[in-house]
Amino acid sequence: MYNKTIAELSAGLEAGEFSSVELTQVYLDRINSLDEQLNSFITVTPERALEQAKNADIQRAAGNAGILNGIPLAQKDIFCTKDVKTSCGSKMLDPFISPYNATTINKFNDSGAVMLGKTNMDEFAMGSSNETSWYGPVKNPWKQDAVPGGSSGGSAAAVAARLAPAATGTDTGGSIRQPASFCGITGLKPTYGRVSRYGMIAFASSLDQAGPMTRTAEDAALMLNVMAGMDPRDSTSVDEAVPDYTANLNDSIEGLKIGLPKEYFSEGLDDSVAKVIESAVKEYEKMGAVIKEISLPTSNLAVPTYYIIAPSECSSNLSRMDGVRFGHRCKDPKDLNDLYIRSRGEGFGPEVKRRILVGTYALSEGFYDAYYVKAQKTRRLIANDFNQAFDDVDVIMGPAAPSTAFNIGELTDDPITMYLSDIYTIAVNLAGLPGMSIPAGFANDMPVGLQLIGKHFAESKLLNVAHQFQKETDWHLKAPASFK
Ligand code: GLN
């Protein structure tokens, strides 16, 4: 049962082959017996899940079940959940119980989906390896010495290990696509503004976007159908009609124009990863797509631009975690200053502190124009590159990450190399575009993700292009040996 996709499980529920209570129990049992090896969940909510499953079964019996009714899902611990702890991977928020649900959580609740628990993540979503979590690192189900990627590493590992049929993730610079690539699953970062950020703890507000992490493109479409849409509570969500994302999955891609940015295939890319990506592109050629080399000349500016903008925004967003309004409060403060300094000093981990320092510096008087304003200008150039490229091509393809999953501890003392693991994903966030990573093969026995980048609001096209690949290949069906 746990090898089935959402689409298959939904059909099984509808045909009465099993109930949601039975299905939910299967996943709860798997989490119970296997997650010790992975640490992919921060919180598991068995009673609540079974209660939701029972209600879903009642709804179905009454004849009003949508596709996600009764389907168990895992939620990244960045989404506020009423009555269930929301930690964002940080000691700062460890005991925090939100008084309200994130819009995404409400939407899944309304769809009848079941929440299994909350997944582990890098602290405040800052990281590429899940090692910055206060709850300890998550292990990659394909090789437990390796990282699952980050920051949505708990979600990626849980889906790859079949501890949940699907999960949510968030992506500020690559946090859905890079862990999807490292764990061999399908991840979609929608267009900025497509999915509400209300109740999603903010890291860098102009970049953050939530999306589905699934095994197939079809499942990602089913999840996005629920997640997408304008939310009056999020002024950056866009009032753009939500199509049925499954409607175009089977469109032919004959004549599809695919652009390969030459900058994504140069120095820094592992040869073994390049080979996998090249053979995936050949597969598309066989399906009738036309391949064109393109150039995104500002590609090399993406990482430095991001590491000014994201820390600047996070230094502002995290100022509310001061031991008064939100977050950990130190014991016996002498005065207000002492309370702030020790509460924040004790609550935040080293990577978060590093970002707050960089961001505060970049925003400070005298440096603001040199760093922050300059970064906003290069951000515009990066977006222009993509706009120009999309005059000639329908979809851009390349690797999701320069390597396969590295080992736990390998890059912890080398933040720059760690930052570079998002070199192919970050520009997409800066430009606000949708991007996907889909399983494309293996290099050194570890999964490799192919990245697809589309025009604004072209999620349907990306899902169609991904689904066609998954009809021709079976990489997305492979399961890690110890979790089959
Ligand atoms: N790895 C990047 C960072 O640490 C991206 C994280 C993310 O997308 N949330 O900022």
Residues whose N, C-alpha, C, O or C-beta is under 5 A from the ligand:
A	BS01	LIG	A125 M126 G127 S128 G150 S151 T170 D171 T172 G173 G174 S175 D422
